[in-house]
Amino acid sequence: MKIMICLTSILMFYSQANASKLLGVGLGFNRGVLNLGVTIDSDSTTGSVGGHLFVQSAKTSVGIGQVTSLAAHIKINIVDQHKFSAELNPGFGLHMIDTGGAGSSVKNTVGPTIRMRFAYKISSRSSLGLDRLEIWNWFDEAATNSATYTGAVFVTEF
């Protein structure tokens, strides 16, 4: 929790003071396992900084372990049309990865992340879309090298 408060404080300090903030809440499933994500970004027309917290529950019967990712990223607007937007969010963060299966253990690792988001604007301040998050593990051989998660996302401006 202290890490999240620190990360949020740093991101807000570096974000533009007059820029609006975007909050994204995502929901997805991976082979019947629920995953949830929250992103926060400062918004500008060219790009911005932000961060995410992503959590996936575990299902040992199919060998899927719990994953938690906390990362900072930059937001690059690729397309920002009247009704459609696409963005790319490269970043770097801390990942806690449970290897899944019998006798598994949680591995704490660091590595890059990338998020691709495609959204349809349902109002001037909100949109619905798809998120694709990929996290990489750089330093722990016992944990998976990379993992990809796709889900639906609701984004609102505040």
N, C-alpha and C positions, 0 to 999 in steps of 0.2 A: 504494500500500500504506500509506503514511504517513497518507493521508486516511482510509482505512478504520479504522486503529487509533485515530486521533483521534476519529472519529465514534462508534466503539464505546465508547470511554472516556467521552465526553460522555453518551451514552445511558445507560450503566450508572450514572453518577454521579447523574443525575436520576431514574432508576427507583427504585422502592421497595426498600429494603434487604431486607425480609422477603418480597418477592414472588417467585414462581417465574419462571423465564425460559422462553420458548417459542422453539423453533427450527423454522423452516419451510423445507423444501427443495422447490422446484418444478421441473417439467419440462414443456415444451410445444413445439409445432411451429407455424410460420407459413409456409404454402406450401412445406413440405418443409425448412424451416430450423429447426434446433434452438435453443431458448432455455432457459436455466437461471436460477433465481432462488434466493436465500437471504434469509430474513428472520429477525430476532431481535427479540423483544419481552419487556418485563417484563409479567407478567400480574397483573391484579386484576379484581375483579368488575365494576367500572364502566368501566375503560379503562386505557390505559398508553401509554408511549412506546416507540419502536423504530426500526428502520432496515432497509433492504434493499440488496442488490447484485443487479443483474439484468444478464445478458449474453445477447445473441443473436448467433449466428454470421452470416456473410454468404453470399449466393449470388448472384453477379453475373449469372448466366444468366437469372434471373427479376427482376432489379432490386431485390433486397432487400439492404440494407446492414447492417453490424454496428452493434449498439446496446449501449452500456453505461450503466447508470444506477445511481447511488449516492445514496441519499436518506434523510433522517430523516422519521419520521411519528409521528402519534398513533394509537392504536388505540381505536376506539369499538366496544364490544360492542353489537350490535343485538339479537341473540337468543342466549341461552346456555341451552339446554334440556339435558335429561339426555343425549340422543343427537345433538343437532344444534346447530350454532352458526353465526352469521352476524356478520360484522364489516365495518367500513368503516375504511380507513386513509388519511386525507388527509395529504399531506406536501409536502416541497420538497427538491429535490436538484440534483445535477450530472448532466448527460447528455452522453455522447459519441456522436454520431450520424454514421454514414457514410451519405452520400446514396445510395449504391448505383449500379450501372451503370458504364459506361466513364468513366474519368477522374474518378471520384468522390473526394471528400476528406472527412476527418473534421472535423466541426464540434463544438466544445465549447460547450455552452449550459447555462442554468439554467432551472428552471421547476417548477411544481407537479406532484405525482403524486397519484393516487388508486388504491387497491387495494380490491377487494371480494372477500371470501373467504366461501365457503359450505363447511362441513365436517361430516362425519359422524364421531362419536366411536367409534373401534373398541376403545378401552380407556379407563381413567380418565386416562391420561397421553398418549394419542396419538389422532390423527384423520387422516382422508383427505378431500380435497375438491377444489374448483375455485377457482382464483385468476384474477382479471381485473385486470390492471394497465394503467393509462393514464398516459402521461407527456406533458407539454406543453413545448414550446419557446417561450420568450417573446422571445428577443432575436436570433436568427439567421435571416434570411430564406431562406438557402440550404438549411437543414435543414427537415425536415417539421415542421408546426405541432403535430401530436399523433400519437401512435401507441398502439395498444391490443394487448395480448398476453394470451392466455388459456392456462392450463395446469393440469395436475394438481399437487396439493401434498400433502406429508406433513408433519404438524406433531407435534412431541413436546415434552414438558415436561422440563426438567432443573434 
